[in-house]
Amino acid sequence: MSHPVRQFFNRHLDGPGGAREMLAIAMPMVASSACETVMTFTDRLFLSRLGPEQMSAAMGGGLTCFTMTTFFLGLTGYTTAIVAQYLGSGRKDRCAITVTQALILSLLAYPLILAARPLAYWLFDFLAVPPAQLAPQTVYFNILLYGTLIGLLRNSLSCFFSGIGKTTVVMFSSLAAMLVNVVANYILIYGKMGVPAMGIRGAAYGTILGGLCGLAVLVWAYLDKPNRTAYGLLSSFRFDADVMKKLCRFGYPAGLEFFLNLLAFNILILIFCSRGVVIAAAITIVFNWDMVSFVPLIGVNIGVTSMVGRYMGAGLPDTAHRATMSGLKMAWAYTCCTLIAFAFFPHYLVGVFRPEGSDAVFGQVFPLAVAMLRLAALYVMTDALFLVFGGALRGAGDTFWAMCLSVTFHWTMVAILSVLLYVFNIGALGAWMTLCLIFMAFCVAFYLRYRGGKWRTMHVVESEPHATPSPAGI
């Protein structure tokens, strides 16, 4: 390789914040997010063989259950940034203490989530979910709700490993959860190996079993001897008012944002579902594939948050910026592939969800879903802006502004969709195109906030005197 070419690659790939370091941290998180996507995708794919109502019920029930945990997932999820900043500031002893506070919050959240069950029932009734979908949707939701503690604990422990850069642990946890979930779903939904067919109940039980296995992997890795020694785990299982205050102060905007955004997204889905079985099935298929394009990018988002947090904790904003740009290049490389798939091969993607045998409903669903999926290709590249610059801002501590913009954007979409469908009574395709354009505009706003540079002056933790940043995984 010639000298100028070698210099070019060294400048862009190597060194702190470079693409090589981003790949080492983000790729296992991308794989982890992909495993979570496969779990959800498989649930709906298996259920689609039983009919479009079952598939849509899993979408509505599962999303509602997840929405009820999002505030606490976002709150405890800020553990990644705090752990990364403590690691970068040379205060490794505070990393495990931060995780303990997240675990305490998870245990306190569980009874509150269970107590909020009637609110979900009210939402189903208010948005007039079709009766054929409502019954299985309620069953699926009720079973999943009891497993929410598993997800909260998994999230808290995953944040520790992503914060210190050992993201392969999170990947193996998600891989274990995915494998158990897919096998259990096949057995329980269809009634294989002597087990009675449970339908949508089996899908819910399979999801819980997969989550338990993923949690077991994280607990084993967290309590492993090298980890106990390096981070002082044995002395970390205690309440720490200072760290708890820090986690709540910087985490509540992320938690509130996550909750309000998912609530808005859930309402968007249910609004579409209220327009009939055909539109409900079409939007479910589109969002299943949208999830395939979006969720793996969350791995890049977590990688950017972790690296920006570490370098900001070490007082190196320029290196944090380099890490952000590395994340953006990685995200755009992936979204180019999804753009091509959505724009040129939507017929094949929608056809995956064709029910067994002849189905008159799917005959109406197919052309609508194909057209909506092509429109989704408009915004997949801006997904990268939303997640990469959002992750950078949160990693630096700019969580409140990110919350305000993101929440405004999601609820603006709810208001506009309601007006378009209920007041002007325009078709689902026209409403979907409008939402795609709004999403693209708000993603640009995240870039403008990042470019303004206020995040460079923010501080979440205090550095030890003369501390040097710790490299990933140490």
C-alpha positions as CSV (number, residue, x, y, z in Angstrom):
1,M,0.0,0.0,0.0
2,S,1.4,3.4,-1.0
3,H,2.4,5.9,1.6
4,P,-0.4,8.5,1.0
5,V,-3.1,5.7,0.9
6,R,-1.7,4.3,4.2
7,Q,-1.9,7.7,5.7
8,F,-5.5,8.1,4.6
9,F,-6.6,4.9,6.2
10,N,-4.6,5.5,9.3
11,R,-6.2,8.9,9.7
12,H,-9.7,7.6,9.3
13,L,-9.5,4.1,10.8
14,D,-6.9,4.1,13.6
15,G,-6.3,6.0,16.8
16,P,-8.8,7.2,19.5
17,G,-12.3,7.8,18.2
18,G,-11.4,6.2,14.8
19,A,-13.5,3.8,12.8
20,R,-11.6,0.8,14.1
21,E,-12.4,1.6,17.7
22,M,-16.0,2.3,16.9
23,L,-16.3,-1.0,15.1
24,A,-14.9,-2.9,18.0
25,I,-17.5,-1.4,20.4
26,A,-20.5,-0.9,18.1
27,M,-20.4,-4.1,16.0
28,P,-21.3,-6.4,18.9
29,M,-24.0,-4.0,19.9
30,V,-25.3,-4.0,16.3
31,A,-25.3,-7.8,16.5
32,S,-27.1,-7.6,19.8
33,S,-29.7,-5.3,18.5
34,A,-30.1,-7.5,15.5
35,C,-30.8,-10.5,17.8
36,E,-33.5,-8.5,19.6
37,T,-35.0,-7.6,16.2
38,V,-35.0,-11.3,15.2
39,M,-36.9,-12.2,18.4
40,T,-39.7,-9.7,17.7
41,F,-39.7,-10.3,14.0
42,T,-40.0,-14.1,14.5
43,D,-43.0,-13.6,16.9
44,R,-44.9,-11.7,14.2
45,L,-43.7,-13.9,11.3
46,F,-44.9,-17.1,13.0
47,L,-48.2,-15.6,14.1
48,S,-48.8,-14.3,10.5
49,R,-49.3,-17.9,9.5
50,L,-52.3,-18.0,11.8
51,G,-53.8,-14.8,10.2
52,P,-53.2,-11.1,10.0
53,E,-55.3,-10.4,13.2
54,Q,-52.8,-12.5,15.3
55,M,-49.8,-10.7,13.8
56,S,-51.3,-7.3,14.4
57,A,-52.3,-8.3,17.9
58,A,-48.7,-9.1,18.7
59,M,-47.6,-5.7,17.4
60,G,-50.2,-3.8,19.4
61,G,-49.9,-5.8,22.6
62,G,-46.1,-6.1,22.6
63,L,-45.6,-2.4,21.8
64,T,-48.0,-1.4,24.5
65,C,-46.2,-3.6,27.1
66,F,-42.8,-2.2,26.0
67,T,-44.1,1.4,26.2
68,M,-45.0,0.8,29.9
69,T,-41.4,0.1,30.7
70,T,-39.7,2.7,28.6
71,F,-39.4,5.5,31.2
72,F,-37.5,3.1,33.5
73,L,-35.5,1.6,30.6
74,G,-34.4,5.1,29.5
75,L,-33.7,6.2,33.1
76,T,-31.5,3.2,33.9
77,G,-30.2,3.2,30.4
78,Y,-28.2,6.3,31.1
79,T,-26.0,4.0,33.1
80,T,-24.0,3.5,29.9
81,A,-23.0,7.2,29.7
82,I,-22.2,7.5,33.4
83,V,-20.2,4.3,33.5
84,A,-18.3,5.4,30.4
85,Q,-17.6,8.8,31.9
86,Y,-16.3,7.3,35.2
87,L,-14.1,4.9,33.2
88,G,-12.8,7.8,31.1
89,S,-12.1,9.9,34.2
90,G,-10.1,7.1,35.9
91,R,-12.7,6.3,38.6
92,K,-13.4,2.6,37.8
93,D,-14.6,2.0,41.4
94,R,-17.7,4.1,40.7
95,C,-18.8,2.0,37.6
96,A,-20.3,-0.9,39.5
97,I,-21.9,1.4,42.1
98,T,-23.7,3.1,39.2
99,V,-25.1,-0.3,38.1
100,T,-26.3,-1.1,41.6
101,Q,-28.4,2.1,41.6
102,A,-29.9,1.1,38.2
103,L,-30.8,-2.4,39.6
104,I,-32.4,-0.7,42.6
105,L,-34.5,1.5,40.3
106,S,-35.5,-1.6,38.3
107,L,-36.8,-3.4,41.3
108,L,-38.8,-0.3,42.5
109,A,-40.3,0.1,39.0
110,Y,-41.7,-3.4,38.6
111,P,-44.8,-3.0,40.9
112,L,-45.5,0.4,39.4
113,I,-45.6,-1.1,35.9
114,L,-48.0,-3.9,37.0
115,A,-50.3,-1.4,38.7
116,A,-50.6,0.6,35.5
117,R,-52.2,-2.3,33.6
118,P,-55.7,-0.7,33.5
119,L,-54.3,2.2,31.5
120,A,-53.4,-0.1,28.7
121,Y,-57.0,-1.6,28.6
122,W,-58.3,2.0,28.5
123,L,-56.0,2.8,25.6
124,F,-57.2,-0.3,23.6
125,D,-60.8,0.8,24.1
126,F,-60.3,4.4,23.4
127,L,-58.6,3.8,20.1
128,A,-61.3,1.2,19.1
129,V,-59.0,-1.8,18.3
130,P,-61.1,-4.2,16.1
131,P,-62.7,-7.0,18.2
132,A,-60.9,-9.7,16.1
133,Q,-57.6,-8.2,17.1
134,L,-58.5,-7.0,20.6
135,A,-58.9,-10.4,22.3
136,P,-55.5,-11.9,21.3
137,Q,-53.8,-8.5,21.8
138,T,-55.0,-8.4,25.4
139,V,-53.9,-11.9,26.1
140,Y,-50.4,-11.3,24.7
141,F,-50.1,-8.0,26.6
142,N,-51.1,-9.6,29.9
143,I,-48.5,-12.4,29.7
144,L,-45.6,-10.1,28.6
145,L,-46.3,-7.6,31.4
146,Y,-45.3,-10.1,34.1
147,G,-41.9,-10.5,32.3
148,T,-41.0,-6.8,32.3
149,L,-38.7,-7.1,35.3
150,I,-36.5,-9.4,33.3
151,G,-36.1,-6.7,30.6
152,L,-35.3,-4.0,33.2
153,L,-32.6,-6.1,34.9
154,R,-31.1,-7.1,31.5
155,N,-31.0,-3.4,30.5
156,S,-29.2,-2.4,33.7
157,L,-26.5,-5.0,33.4
158,S,-26.1,-4.5,29.6
159,C,-25.4,-0.8,30.2
160,F,-22.5,-1.7,32.4
161,F,-20.8,-3.8,29.7
162,S,-21.5,-1.2,27.0
163,G,-20.2,1.5,29.2
164,I,-16.9,-0.2,29.8
165,G,-16.6,-1.3,26.1
166,K,-17.1,-5.0,26.7
167,T,-20.0,-5.2,24.2
168,T,-19.4,-8.8,23.2
169,V,-20.9,-9.8,26.5
170,V,-24.1,-8.0,25.5
171,M,-24.0,-9.7,22.1
172,F,-23.7,-13.2,23.6
173,S,-26.6,-12.4,26.0
174,S,-28.8,-11.3,23.1
175,L,-27.8,-14.3,21.0
176,A,-28.8,-16.7,23.8
177,A,-32.1,-14.9,24.2
178,M,-32.8,-15.0,20.5
179,L,-32.0,-18.7,20.0
180,V,-34.2,-19.8,23.0
181,N,-37.0,-17.4,21.9
182,V,-37.1,-18.7,18.3
183,V,-37.1,-22.3,19.3
184,A,-39.6,-21.9,22.1
185,N,-41.9,-19.8,19.8
186,Y,-41.9,-22.5,17.2
187,I,-42.7,-25.2,19.7
188,L,-45.3,-23.3,21.7
189,I,-47.1,-21.4,19.0
190,Y,-47.6,-24.4,16.6
191,G,-47.6,-27.2,19.2
192,K,-44.5,-29.3,18.4
193,M,-42.7,-32.0,20.3
194,G,-45.8,-33.1,22.1
195,V,-46.6,-29.6,23.5
196,P,-50.2,-28.4,22.8
197,A,-50.5,-25.5,20.4
198,M,-50.8,-22.2,22.3
199,G,-50.9,-19.7,19.5
200,I,-50.3,-16.1,20.6
201,R,-49.9,-17.3,24.3
202,G,-46.9,-19.4,23.2
203,A,-45.3,-16.4,21.5
204,A,-45.5,-14.5,24.8
205,Y,-44.1,-17.4,26.9
206,G,-41.3,-17.9,24.4
207,T,-40.3,-14.2,24.7
208,I,-40.1,-14.5,28.5
209,L,-38.1,-17.7,28.3
210,G,-35.6,-16.0,25.9
211,G,-35.3,-13.0,28.1
212,L,-34.5,-15.2,31.2
213,C,-31.7,-16.9,29.3
214,G,-30.2,-13.6,28.2
215,L,-30.3,-12.3,31.8
216,A,-28.6,-15.4,33.0
217,V,-25.6,-14.8,30.7
218,L,-25.3,-11.2,31.9
219,V,-25.4,-12.2,35.6
220,W,-22.8,-14.8,35.1
221,A,-20.4,-12.4,33.3
222,Y,-21.1,-9.6,35.7
223,L,-20.2,-11.8,38.7
224,D,-17.2,-13.4,37.1
225,K,-14.0,-13.1,39.2
226,P,-12.0,-10.8,36.9
227,N,-14.9,-8.4,36.8
228,R,-15.3,-8.5,40.6
229,T,-11.6,-7.7,41.1
230,A,-11.4,-4.9,38.5
231,Y,-14.5,-3.0,39.5
232,G,-14.8,-3.8,43.2
233,L,-18.2,-5.5,42.8
234,L,-18.3,-6.9,46.4
235,S,-18.3,-3.5,47.9
236,S,-20.7,-2.0,45.2
237,F,-24.0,-3.6,46.4
238,R,-25.1,-0.6,48.3
239,F,-27.2,2.5,48.0
240,D,-25.1,5.6,47.0
241,A,-27.0,8.9,47.2
242,D,-24.5,10.8,45.1
243,V,-24.6,8.3,42.2
244,M,-28.3,7.8,42.4
245,K,-28.8,11.6,42.2
246,K,-26.6,11.8,39.2
247,L,-28.3,8.9,37.5
248,C,-31.8,10.3,38.1
249,R,-30.7,13.9,37.2
250,F,-29.3,13.0,33.8
251,G,-31.3,9.8,33.2
252,Y,-34.8,11.2,33.7
253,P,-34.9,13.2,30.5
254,A,-33.8,10.1,28.6
255,G,-36.4,8.0,30.4
256,L,-39.2,10.6,29.9
257,E,-38.2,10.9,26.3
258,F,-38.2,7.2,25.7
259,F,-41.7,6.8,27.4
260,L,-43.3,9.7,25.6
261,N,-41.8,8.8,22.3
262,L,-42.9,5.1,22.5
263,L,-46.3,6.2,23.8
264,A,-46.7,8.4,20.7
265,F,-45.4,5.7,18.5
266,N,-47.8,3.2,20.0
267,I,-50.7,5.6,19.5
268,L,-49.6,6.0,15.9
269,I,-49.8,2.3,15.4
270,L,-53.2,1.9,17.1
271,I,-54.6,4.9,15.1
272,F,-53.7,3.0,11.9
273,C,-55.1,-0.2,13.4
274,S,-58.4,1.5,14.2
275,R,-58.9,2.1,10.4
276,G,-59.6,-1.6,9.8
277,V,-57.9,-5.0,9.5
278,V,-56.3,-4.3,6.1
279,I,-54.5,-1.1,7.1
280,A,-53.6,-2.6,10.5
281,A,-51.9,-5.6,8.7
282,A,-50.2,-3.3,6.2
283,I,-48.7,-1.0,8.8
284,T,-47.6,-4.0,11.0
285,I,-45.7,-5.5,8.0
286,V,-44.1,-2.1,7.2
287,F,-43.0,-1.5,10.8
288,N,-41.6,-5.1,11.1
289,W,-39.3,-4.3,8.2
290,D,-38.7,-0.7,9.5
291,M,-37.6,-2.4,12.8
292,V,-35.0,-4.4,10.8
293,S,-33.5,-1.2,9.4
294,F,-33.8,0.8,12.6
295,V,-33.0,-1.4,15.6
296,P,-29.5,-2.5,14.5
297,L,-28.6,1.2,14.4
298,I,-29.4,1.3,18.1
299,G,-26.1,-0.6,18.5
300,V,-24.3,2.2,16.7
301,N,-26.2,4.7,19.0
302,I,-25.0,2.9,22.1
303,G,-21.4,2.7,20.7
304,V,-21.4,6.5,20.1
305,T,-22.9,7.2,23.5
306,S,-20.2,5.0,25.2
307,M,-17.3,6.5,23.3
308,V,-18.4,10.1,23.5
309,G,-19.1,9.6,27.3
310,R,-15.6,8.2,27.8
311,Y,-13.8,10.9,25.9
312,M,-15.9,13.7,27.4
313,G,-15.1,12.2,30.9
314,A,-11.4,12.4,30.0
315,G,-11.8,16.0,28.8
316,L,-11.3,15.3,25.0
317,P,-14.2,16.7,23.1
318,D,-12.3,16.7,19.7
319,T,-11.8,12.9,20.1
320,A,-15.5,12.6,21.0
321,H,-16.4,14.4,17.8
322,R,-14.2,12.0,15.8
323,A,-16.0,9.0,17.4
324,T,-19.3,10.6,16.4
325,M,-18.2,10.9,12.8
326,S,-17.0,7.3,12.8
327,G,-20.4,6.2,14.1
328,L,-22.1,8.2,11.3
329,K,-20.1,6.5,8.6
330,M,-20.8,3.1,10.0
331,A,-24.6,3.9,10.3
332,W,-24.8,5.2,6.7
333,A,-23.0,2.1,5.3
334,Y,-25.8,0.0,6.8
335,T,-28.7,2.2,5.9
336,C,-27.6,2.3,2.2
337,C,-28.3,-1.4,2.1
338,T,-31.8,-1.0,3.7
339,L,-32.6,1.8,1.3
340,I,-31.9,-0.4,-1.7
341,A,-34.0,-3.2,-0.2
342,F,-37.0,-1.0,0.6
343,A,-36.9,0.9,-2.7
344,F,-36.3,-2.0,-5.2
345,F,-37.5,-5.2,-3.5
346,P,-40.6,-4.4,-1.4
347,H,-42.7,-7.1,-3.1
348,Y,-40.4,-9.8,-1.8
349,L,-40.2,-8.3,1.7
350,V,-44.0,-8.0,2.0
351,G,-44.5,-11.5,0.6
352,V,-42.7,-13.0,3.5
353,F,-45.8,-12.4,5.7
354,R,-48.2,-14.1,3.3
355,P,-50.5,-16.4,5.4
356,E,-50.7,-20.1,4.5
357,G,-53.4,-20.9,2.0
358,S,-55.6,-18.3,0.3
359,D,-56.4,-15.2,2.2
360,A,-58.7,-12.5,0.8
361,V,-57.5,-9.9,3.3
362,F,-53.9,-10.3,2.4
363,G,-54.8,-9.7,-1.2
364,Q,-55.8,-6.1,-0.2
365,V,-52.9,-5.7,2.3
366,F,-50.2,-6.6,-0.2
367,P,-50.3,-3.5,-2.6
368,L,-50.8,-1.1,0.3
369,A,-47.8,-2.5,2.2
370,V,-45.6,-2.5,-0.8
371,A,-46.3,1.2,-1.5
372,M,-45.8,2.2,2.1
373,L,-42.5,0.3,2.3
374,R,-41.2,2.1,-0.8
375,L,-42.0,5.4,0.9
376,A,-40.1,4.2,4.0
377,A,-37.0,4.2,1.9
378,L,-37.2,8.0,1.9
379,Y,-36.1,8.4,5.5
380,V,-33.8,5.4,6.3
381,M,-30.7,7.6,5.7
382,T,-31.9,10.2,8.2
383,D,-32.3,7.4,10.8
384,A,-28.6,7.6,11.0
385,L,-28.6,11.3,11.8
386,F,-31.3,10.8,14.5
387,L,-29.5,8.0,16.3
388,V,-25.8,9.0,15.9
389,F,-26.2,12.7,16.8
390,G,-28.8,11.8,19.5
391,G,-26.3,9.3,21.0
392,A,-23.5,11.9,20.9
393,L,-25.6,14.5,22.7
394,R,-26.7,12.1,25.4
395,G,-23.2,10.8,25.9
396,A,-22.0,14.3,26.5
397,G,-24.9,15.1,28.9
398,D,-27.1,17.2,26.6
399,T,-30.1,15.0,27.5
400,F,-32.8,17.7,28.3
401,W,-32.6,19.4,24.9
402,A,-32.6,16.0,23.1
403,M,-35.7,15.0,25.0
404,C,-37.6,18.2,24.2
405,L,-36.9,18.0,20.4
406,S,-37.6,14.2,20.2
407,V,-40.8,14.4,22.2
408,T,-42.1,17.4,20.2
409,F,-41.4,15.5,17.0
410,H,-43.2,12.3,18.0
411,W,-46.3,14.1,19.3
412,T,-46.5,16.4,16.3
413,M,-46.8,13.2,14.2
414,V,-49.6,11.9,16.4
415,A,-51.5,15.2,16.0
416,I,-51.0,15.4,12.3
417,L,-52.0,11.8,11.7
418,S,-55.1,12.2,13.7
419,V,-56.1,15.3,11.7
420,L,-55.3,13.6,8.4
421,L,-57.3,10.4,9.1
422,Y,-60.2,11.6,11.3
423,V,-60.7,15.2,10.0
424,F,-59.7,15.2,6.4
425,N,-60.3,11.4,6.0
426,I,-57.3,11.0,3.6
427,G,-56.0,7.5,2.7
428,A,-53.5,5.6,4.8
429,L,-50.9,6.0,2.0
430,G,-51.1,9.8,2.0
431,A,-50.9,9.9,5.8
432,W,-47.9,7.7,5.8
433,M,-46.0,9.8,3.2
434,T,-46.6,12.9,5.3
435,L,-45.2,11.2,8.4
436,C,-42.1,10.2,6.5
437,L,-41.4,13.8,5.4
438,I,-41.9,15.1,9.0
439,F,-39.5,12.5,10.3
440,M,-36.8,13.6,7.9
441,A,-37.2,17.3,8.9
442,F,-36.8,16.6,12.6
443,C,-33.7,14.4,12.1
444,V,-31.9,17.4,10.6
445,A,-32.7,19.4,13.7
446,F,-30.6,16.9,15.8
447,Y,-27.6,17.5,13.5
448,L,-28.0,21.3,13.8
449,R,-28.0,21.0,17.6
450,Y,-24.9,18.9,17.5
451,R,-23.2,21.3,15.1
452,G,-23.9,24.2,17.5
453,G,-21.3,22.7,19.8
454,K,-22.8,23.4,23.3
455,W,-22.3,19.7,24.2
456,R,-18.5,20.3,24.1
457,T,-18.6,22.3,27.4
458,M,-20.9,19.9,29.4
459,H,-19.7,17.8,32.4
460,V,-21.4,14.8,34.0
461,V,-18.7,13.5,36.3
462,E,-15.5,15.0,37.7
463,S,-12.2,13.7,36.6
464,E,-9.5,12.5,39.0
465,P,-6.4,14.7,38.9
466,H,-4.0,13.7,36.1
467,A,-6.3,10.8,35.1
468,T,-5.9,9.3,31.7
469,P,-8.8,7.8,29.7
470,S,-9.2,4.0,30.0
471,P,-9.3,2.1,26.8
472,A,-12.3,0.0,25.9
473,G,-12.7,-3.2,27.7
474,I,-10.2,-2.6,30.5
